[in-house]
Amino acid sequence: MPDAHENAPASSSAVKTLNLALQGGGAHGAYTWGVLDALLEDGRIKIDGVSGTSAGAMNAVAMAHGFATAAREYKDPQEVQIAGSQMARDTLKRLWEGVGSMGTMMWGIPMPAAGAFMNMLTQFLSPYQTNPLGINPLRKLLEKEVDFELIGSTNAKQVFVCATNVRTGRGEIFTGPRLSADAVMASACLPMLFKAVEIDGEHYWDGGYSGNPAIYPLIYRTEASDILLVQINPIDHDRLPDDAQEIMERVNEVTFNAGLLAELRAIEFVRRLLAEGKLDNRRYKNVLMHRIDGGAVLAPMGAASKMRTDRAFLRQLFELGRESGKHWLHSHFADIGVRPTLKLTDNA
């Protein structure tokens, strides 16, 4: 039988709780920054847990840092929520402005030359030759803006970061005491650009290969049933790629969405069995999925723009994300806790 909970009327003003699932996508993560800014500014959203991969992981820990700082300074939960929202916005702004000050993540090579140069370079050389010291300027920025010990000690927000274990090929979730700058850098480690990140004797590559982002920690390790997916990697691609670069870009899009689509199929399967009374609703969570589809908005910019980090471009992405976030709140806030707004069968 269908869950009667889905047909109940929804309040338009009460604070509602949901989880966030943040995809990775290089500089396009600035779009997610804008979405988060709109959600945090609105004041009606309480975030239970957040799962992120690559740039999504950077956004996740920056936001969590803001709430952890508020939890250290305030005791009243309402004050923590209000102050934490503003502190999270401030941390995200500082982080992305810091990214913008780098101009490019390609070791000082100006865009657009960086993309063509790296495409040529990685055909013949690995990062163990081109970057043997494993230099990544994002690490210093991340360590400057995010206190990982504070996040772990306050537990103000549950944060889950996914990286791919090179040896096993499986996704691994870093959370709690294991959450660190190394974990976030591992989650963002593209193997043709950077050496694998070593953590506790294991080596890791980008989490996008195994979960972009991982949904299951939000299902099993948080209380909220609603999950808002902020998607910045396009699923659909209407035009057939016909040159080498476009083909490779589309292969990467398909690869980095595969794990997500598998999880969405599983969620839909469980929801269907719950609706038919074939599963015990006391043991299985009836997950309500929502989505802000940045992939469709960002697709015309091309995959190469994921490496573009000049401030003007990041600000443009931020504004697009803010607009999308506001639109989603206006259209779907009443649906939180009531019904899913992502039709899983359309994308799974």
C-alpha positions in Angstrom: 0.0 0.0 0.0 1.2 3.6 -0.7 2.5 5.5 2.3 -0.3 7.8 3.4 2.4 10.1 4.7 3.1 11.2 1.1 -0.5 12.6 0.8 -0.5 14.6 4.0 -0.6 18.5 3.7 2.7 20.2 4.3 3.4 23.4 6.3 5.2 26.2 4.4 6.9 27.8 7.4 8.1 25.2 9.9 11.8 24.3 10.0 12.3 21.0 8.2 15.2 18.5 8.3 16.9 16.9 5.3 20.2 15.4 4.2 22.4 16.8 1.5 24.2 14.7 -1.2 26.8 16.9 -3.0 28.3 15.7 -6.3 31.9 16.5 -7.4 32.8 18.3 -10.6 35.9 20.5 -10.2 35.3 24.2 -10.4 31.6 23.5 -11.0 31.4 22.9 -7.3 31.0 26.7 -7.0 27.5 26.1 -8.3 26.9 23.9 -5.2 28.3 26.7 -3.1 25.6 29.0 -4.4 22.9 26.3 -3.7 24.1 25.9 -0.1 24.2 29.7 0.4 20.6 29.9 -0.6 19.5 27.0 1.7 21.5 28.4 4.7 20.2 31.9 4.2 16.6 30.8 4.0 16.5 29.6 7.6 13.9 27.0 7.3 16.2 24.1 6.6 18.0 22.0 9.2 20.7 19.8 7.8 21.1 16.4 9.4 23.9 14.9 7.4 25.9 15.7 4.3 27.7 13.3 1.9 30.1 14.8 -0.6 32.6 13.7 -3.2 35.5 15.7 -4.6 34.4 19.4 -4.8 31.2 18.2 -3.0 33.4 17.0 -0.1 35.1 20.4 0.0 31.7 22.1 0.2 30.6 19.6 2.9 33.5 20.1 5.3 33.4 23.9 4.8 29.8 24.0 5.8 30.3 21.6 8.7 33.2 23.8 9.9 30.8 26.7 10.3 28.3 24.7 12.3 31.1 23.2 14.4 32.4 26.6 15.3 28.9 27.7 16.3 28.5 24.6 18.4 31.7 25.5 20.3 30.5 29.0 21.0 26.8 28.5 21.7 24.9 26.1 23.9 21.3 26.7 22.8 20.4 24.6 19.7 18.5 27.4 18.1 21.4 29.7 18.4 23.8 27.1 17.0 21.5 26.7 14.0 21.2 30.4 13.3 24.9 31.3 14.0 26.1 28.1 12.3 24.2 28.9 9.1 25.9 32.3 8.8 29.3 30.8 9.8 28.9 28.1 7.2 28.2 30.7 4.6 31.2 32.7 5.6 33.5 29.6 5.5 32.2 28.6 2.1 32.8 32.1 0.8 36.4 32.2 2.1 37.1 28.8 0.6 35.9 29.5 -2.9 37.4 33.0 -2.9 40.7 31.3 -2.0 40.2 28.9 -5.0 39.6 31.9 -7.2 42.8 33.5 -6.1 44.7 30.5 -7.6 43.4 31.3 -11.1 43.8 27.7 -12.1 44.6 24.4 -10.4 47.0 23.5 -13.3 50.3 24.6 -11.6 50.2 28.2 -12.9 49.4 27.4 -16.5 46.8 30.0 -17.6 43.4 28.9 -18.9 42.5 28.0 -21.6 46.0 26.7 -22.3 45.9 24.5 -19.2 43.3 22.1 -20.5 45.1 21.5 -23.8 48.5 21.2 -22.1 47.3 18.7 -19.6 45.5 16.6 -22.2 48.8 16.3 -24.1 50.9 15.8 -21.0 48.8 13.0 -19.5 48.9 10.9 -22.6 52.6 10.3 -22.1 53.4 11.0 -18.4 51.9 10.1 -15.1 51.7 12.4 -12.1 54.5 10.4 -10.5 56.7 12.0 -13.2 55.1 15.4 -13.6 54.3 16.1 -9.9 56.5 13.7 -7.9 56.1 15.7 -4.7 52.3 15.5 -4.9 51.9 19.3 -4.7 48.3 20.4 -4.6 47.6 24.0 -3.5 44.1 23.1 -2.5 45.4 21.3 0.5 46.9 24.3 2.2 43.7 26.3 1.5 41.6 23.6 3.0 43.7 23.2 6.1 43.6 27.0 6.6 39.8 27.3 6.4 38.6 24.0 7.9 39.3 22.6 11.4 38.8 18.9 11.0 39.4 18.1 14.7 36.7 20.6 15.6 34.2 19.0 13.2 34.9 15.6 14.7 34.7 16.7 18.4 31.5 18.7 18.1 29.6 16.4 15.8 27.4 19.4 14.9 26.8 17.9 11.4 27.4 14.3 10.2 29.8 14.5 7.3 30.6 11.6 4.9 33.4 11.8 2.3 33.8 9.2 -0.3 37.1 8.1 -1.8 38.0 5.1 -4.0 40.4 2.5 -2.6 42.9 1.9 -5.4 43.6 -1.7 -4.2 40.1 -2.9 -3.7 38.3 -0.7 -6.2 35.6 0.0 -3.7 34.4 3.3 -2.3 35.3 4.1 1.3 33.5 6.5 3.6 35.5 8.8 5.8 33.6 10.3 8.7 34.0 11.2 12.4 37.7 10.8 13.6 38.8 9.6 10.1 37.6 12.8 8.5 40.7 14.9 7.5 42.3 17.0 4.9 43.8 13.8 3.5 40.4 12.3 3.1 39.1 15.3 1.2 42.1 15.4 -1.0 41.8 11.7 -1.7 38.1 12.2 -2.6 39.3 14.8 -5.2 42.4 12.9 -6.5 42.1 12.5 -10.2 44.8 9.8 -10.9 46.0 11.4 -14.2 46.7 14.7 -12.4 47.8 13.7 -8.8 49.5 10.9 -7.1 47.2 8.6 -5.1 46.7 9.9 -1.5 47.9 7.5 1.1 45.9 7.1 4.3 46.7 4.4 6.9 48.7 2.4 4.4 46.0 2.4 1.7 46.0 4.5 -1.4 43.0 6.4 -2.7 41.7 8.0 -5.9 38.8 10.3 -6.6 35.6 9.2 -5.0 33.6 9.8 -8.2 34.7 6.4 -9.4 32.7 4.7 -6.7 30.2 7.1 -5.4 29.4 10.6 -6.7 28.2 11.1 -4.1 27.6 8.1 -1.8 23.9 8.1 -0.8 23.9 5.0 1.5 25.6 6.7 4.6 22.7 9.2 4.6 20.2 6.3 4.6 21.8 4.2 7.3 23.5 6.7 9.6 21.1 9.7 9.9 17.6 10.2 11.1 16.2 12.3 8.2 14.3 10.5 5.4 14.6 13.4 2.9 17.8 13.6 0.7 18.5 16.6 -1.5 20.9 15.7 -4.3 22.8 18.6 -5.8 23.9 17.2 -9.1 26.5 19.0 -11.2 27.5 16.1 -13.5 25.0 15.8 -16.4 23.2 12.5 -16.9 21.7 13.2 -20.3 23.8 14.2 -23.3 21.5 14.8 -26.4 24.2 15.2 -29.0 26.4 12.2 -30.1 30.1 13.0 -29.3 32.1 12.6 -32.4 35.6 13.8 -31.6 38.2 12.4 -29.2 37.9 15.1 -26.6 34.1 15.0 -26.5 34.0 11.2 -26.4 36.4 11.2 -23.4 34.4 13.9 -21.7 31.2 11.8 -22.1 32.9 8.6 -20.9 33.9 10.5 -17.8 30.3 11.8 -17.2 28.9 8.3 -17.6 31.6 6.8 -15.3 31.1 9.4 -12.6 27.3 8.9 -12.5 27.3 5.1 -12.6 27.5 4.6 -8.8 24.8 7.3 -8.2 22.4 5.8 -10.7 22.8 2.3 -9.1 21.9 3.7 -5.7 18.9 5.6 -7.1 17.7 2.3 -8.6 18.1 0.6 -5.2 16.2 3.4 -3.4 13.3 3.1 -5.9 13.2 -0.7 -5.5 13.0 -0.4 -1.7 10.3 2.3 -1.9 8.2 0.1 -4.3 8.5 -2.9 -1.9 7.5 -0.8 1.0 4.5 0.6 -0.9 3.5 -3.0 -1.7 3.8 -4.0 2.0 6.6 -6.5 1.2 9.1 -4.9 3.5 8.8 -4.0 7.2 8.7 -0.2 7.4 10.1 -0.4 10.9 13.4 -1.8 9.5 13.6 0.0 6.1 13.6 3.8 5.7 11.2 5.2 3.1 13.7 7.6 1.5 12.3 10.8 -0.1 14.7 11.9 -2.9 14.9 15.5 -4.2 17.2 17.0 -6.7 18.6 20.3 -7.9 19.9 19.5 -11.4 22.9 21.7 -12.0 24.1 19.3 -14.6 21.6 20.6 -17.1 22.5 24.2 -16.3 26.3 23.6 -16.5 26.4 21.3 -19.5 26.6 24.1 -22.1 29.8 25.4 -20.4 31.7 22.2 -21.4 33.7 19.8 -19.3 36.9 21.9 -19.8 35.4 24.7 -17.6 35.6 22.4 -14.6 39.3 23.4 -14.5 38.5 27.1 -14.8 38.9 28.8 -11.4 39.1 32.5 -12.1 37.0 34.6 -9.6 34.6 36.0 -12.2 33.7 32.5 -13.4 33.3 31.1 -9.9 31.1 34.0 -9.0 28.9 33.3 -12.1 28.5 29.7 -11.0 27.7 30.8 -7.4 24.9 33.1 -8.6 23.5 30.3 -10.8 23.5 28.0 -7.8 21.8 30.6 -5.6 19.1 31.1 -8.1 18.6 27.3 -8.4 18.5 26.9 -4.6 15.9 29.7 -4.2 13.8 28.2 -7.0 13.9 24.7 -5.4 12.9 26.1 -2.0 10.0 28.0 -3.6 8.8 25.0 -5.5 9.5 22.1 -3.2 9.9 23.2 0.4 6.4 22.0 1.2 7.3 18.6 -0.2 10.0 17.9 2.4 8.9 15.2 4.7 5.8 14.5 2.5 6.7 13.2 -0.9 9.8 12.7 -3.1 10.2 15.2 -6.0 12.8 13.3 -8.0 11.3 10.7 -10.3 13.9 8.0 -9.8 12.6 5.9 -12.7 13.4 8.8 -15.1 17.1 8.6 -14.3 17.7 5.1 -13.2 
